[in-house]
């Protein structure tokens, strides 16, 4: 939802657009990257850690 709020800044053409466009682009990229890492990479590492702990017989 926050990404949608930065889209007008990313496509702005008026006064101050030369500052707003790069800022919005970086923020949108950061939000997309953080979302991908949270939803895809983190669960993968967590699942591997659980399997590793179970293989060693470590109780939680």
N, C-alpha and C positions, 0 to 999 in steps of 0.2 A: 504494500500500500504506500509506503514512503517513497518508493521508486516513482510511482505515478505523480507524486507531488513535485518531483524534480524534473520531469519531462518538459514543462513549460520553460524552465530555466535553460535546459539543454538546447532548445530550439529557438531561443529568443534572438531577436534581431535588432532591438532598440538600443537605447543608451545603456551602457554598462554591460552589454552582452559579451564583450571581450573578456570580462572577468567572470561572469556567471556561467558561460558555457563550459570552460575547463573545470570549474568547481563542481557543477552538476554532473559532468561526465565522471569525475573521480568518485563522487559520492555514490552514483548509480553503480559503477563498477565495484566499489567496495561492498555495497549492499548485496549485489548479486553473488560476489565471491563468498561473503560470509554466509549467505543462505545456502549455497551449494556445499560449503564445508560442513555446515551444521547438519544438513539433511542427508548428505551422502558419505562424506569421509569419516566424520566422528562415529556414526553407528558401526561402520566397518571396523575401525580400530577397537571399539568397545567389544564387538563380537569376537574379534581375534584375541583380545585380552581375556575374555571369559573362557574361551576354548583353551587357552594356554594355562590358565589357572586350574581348570578342570583336569587337564592332562597331567599336571603335577600333583593333583590331589589336594590342592589348597582350598580350605573351607572359607566361605565368606562370612 
